[in-house]
Amino acid sequence: MRRGRRSYSLASAAVAVLFLAAGAAAQSSGARAAKSSGLLVRGPFSERGLPFFGANAIPVLRGEYLVGAKAEDAASAVGAASAEGSASSAGPTTVWYTREGVVLSSAWQAIPGSANASLRLLAQPEGEVLYVRGEGYSLFVRAPKADAAARSFALALNRRFAVFFNSASSDAELSFPAVVEY
């Protein structure tokens, strides 16, 4: 029994050392600008239907992110969001994934000056929805405002999500990344 506790204590100490080393490395790189982060605060939830396509039964995964937190404030932001029961004061950034092929209407506009041709925008009263096409999937990101930061988040989410998508053998094993730096 004693040996089990010692192994647990050594593992805990090793994890603590790694976190301290990561924190020291982050502090020593003070010359670099702090990145913003998107933090998954809810989900993924397996659902049917994309709310901005009218009545449909498209299988989706949905999640909610707290977007715009600085990387060094990530842990406290997640704690505050969990305690308050909401993702942020401006509202959560909701994301949807689907493997199903979707056809976008002419209401989905290309974003002028965007380097990514697959990035599209749909303006709605609930917030602007960004569409990003990946290899074999589609992501939709509803942000309070689809400004440059929201577009950066959507593109960074797509890059990170591609790794998860390619590693999962089925949607049952799929998740959204917990942290997305952009």
QUIMOSUL-V517449 format. One record per residue. N is the residue number from 1. RES is the residue in three letters. SS is DSSP state (hx for helix, st for strand, lp for the rest). NEAR is the number of other C-alpha atoms within 8 Angstrom. Layout:
# QUIMOSUL-V517449
N_RES_SS_NEAR ; N_RES_SS_NEAR
This chain:
# QUIMOSUL-V517449
1_MET_lp_4 ; 2_ARG_hx_5 ; 3_ARG_hx_6 ; 4_GLY_hx_7 ; 5_ARG_hx_8 ; 6_ARG_hx_8 ; 7_SER_hx_8 ; 8_TYR_hx_8 ; 9_SER_hx_8 ; 10_LEU_hx_8 ; 11_ALA_hx_8 ; 12_SER_hx_8 ; 13_ALA_hx_8 ; 14_ALA_hx_8 ; 15_VAL_hx_8 ; 16_ALA_hx_8 ; 17_VAL_hx_8 ; 18_LEU_hx_8 ; 19_PHE_hx_8 ; 20_LEU_hx_8 ; 21_ALA_hx_8 ; 22_ALA_hx_8 ; 23_GLY_hx_8 ; 24_ALA_hx_8 ; 25_ALA_hx_8 ; 26_ALA_hx_8 ; 27_GLN_hx_7 ; 28_SER_hx_6 ; 29_SER_lp_7 ; 30_GLY_lp_7 ; 31_ALA_lp_4 ; 32_ARG_lp_5 ; 33_ALA_lp_5 ; 34_ALA_lp_7 ; 35_LYS_lp_8 ; 36_SER_st_11 ; 37_SER_st_15 ; 38_GLY_st_14 ; 39_LEU_st_13 ; 40_LEU_st_13 ; 41_VAL_st_13 ; 42_ARG_st_7 ; 43_GLY_st_9 ; 44_PRO_st_9 ; 45_PHE_st_7 ; 46_SER_st_8 ; 47_GLU_st_8 ; 48_ARG_st_9 ; 49_GLY_lp_11 ; 50_LEU_lp_11 ; 51_PRO_hx_6 ; 52_PHE_hx_4 ; 53_PHE_hx_7 ; 54_GLY_lp_6 ; 55_ALA_lp_6 ; 56_ASN_lp_8 ; 57_ALA_lp_7 ; 58_ILE_lp_9 ; 59_PRO_st_11 ; 60_VAL_st_13 ; 61_LEU_st_11 ; 62_ARG_st_13 ; 63_GLY_st_14 ; 64_GLU_st_13 ; 65_TYR_st_14 ; 66_LEU_st_15 ; 67_VAL_st_11 ; 68_GLY_st_8 ; 69_ALA_st_12 ; 70_LYS_st_10 ; 71_ALA_hx_10 ; 72_GLU_hx_6 ; 73_ASP_hx_8 ; 74_ALA_hx_11 ; 75_ALA_hx_7 ; 76_SER_hx_7 ; 77_ALA_hx_9 ; 78_VAL_hx_11 ; 79_GLY_hx_8 ; 80_ALA_hx_8 ; 81_ALA_hx_13 ; 82_SER_hx_10 ; 83_ALA_hx_6 ; 84_GLU_hx_6 ; 85_GLY_lp_6 ; 86_SER_lp_9 ; 87_ALA_lp_13 ; 88_SER_lp_8 ; 89_SER_lp_5 ; 90_ALA_lp_5 ; 91_GLY_lp_8 ; 92_PRO_lp_13 ; 93_THR_st_13 ; 94_THR_st_11 ; 95_VAL_st_12 ; 96_TRP_st_12 ; 97_TYR_st_11 ; 98_THR_st_12 ; 99_ARG_lp_9 ; 100_GLU_lp_8 ; 101_GLY_lp_7 ; 102_VAL_lp_5 ; 103_VAL_lp_4 ; 104_LEU_lp_6 ; 105_SER_lp_5 ; 106_SER_lp_5 ; 107_ALA_lp_6 ; 108_TRP_lp_9 ; 109_GLN_st_8 ; 110_ALA_st_9 ; 111_ILE_lp_8 ; 112_PRO_lp_4 ; 113_GLY_lp_4 ; 114_SER_lp_8 ; 115_ALA_lp_4 ; 116_ASN_lp_5 ; 117_ALA_lp_7 ; 118_SER_lp_7 ; 119_LEU_lp_12 ; 120_ARG_st_12 ; 121_LEU_st_13 ; 122_LEU_st_10 ; 123_ALA_lp_7 ; 124_GLN_lp_7 ; 125_PRO_lp_5 ; 126_GLU_lp_5 ; 127_GLY_lp_11 ; 128_GLU_st_14 ; 129_VAL_st_13 ; 130_LEU_st_15 ; 131_TYR_st_12 ; 132_VAL_st_13 ; 133_ARG_st_9 ; 134_GLY_st_9 ; 135_GLU_lp_5 ; 136_GLY_lp_5 ; 137_TYR_st_11 ; 138_SER_st_14 ; 139_LEU_st_13 ; 140_PHE_st_11 ; 141_VAL_st_12 ; 142_ARG_st_12 ; 143_ALA_st_13 ; 144_PRO_lp_11 ; 145_LYS_lp_7 ; 146_ALA_lp_14 ; 147_ASP_lp_6 ; 148_ALA_hx_6 ; 149_ALA_hx_8 ; 150_ALA_hx_10 ; 151_ARG_hx_10 ; 152_SER_hx_9 ; 153_PHE_hx_14 ; 154_ALA_hx_11 ; 155_LEU_hx_9 ; 156_ALA_hx_11 ; 157_LEU_hx_10 ; 158_ASN_hx_11 ; 159_ARG_hx_8 ; 160_ARG_hx_10 ; 161_PHE_hx_10 ; 162_ALA_hx_10 ; 163_VAL_hx_8 ; 164_PHE_hx_12 ; 165_PHE_hx_8 ; 166_ASN_hx_7 ; 167_SER_hx_6 ; 168_ALA_lp_9 ; 169_SER_lp_6 ; 170_SER_lp_6 ; 171_ASP_hx_6 ; 172_ALA_hx_4 ; 173_GLU_hx_7 ; 174_LEU_lp_9 ; 175_SER_lp_6 ; 176_PHE_lp_10 ; 177_PRO_lp_10 ; 178_ALA_lp_7 ; 179_VAL_st_8 ; 180_VAL_st_12 ; 181_GLU_st_10 ; 182_TYR_lp_9
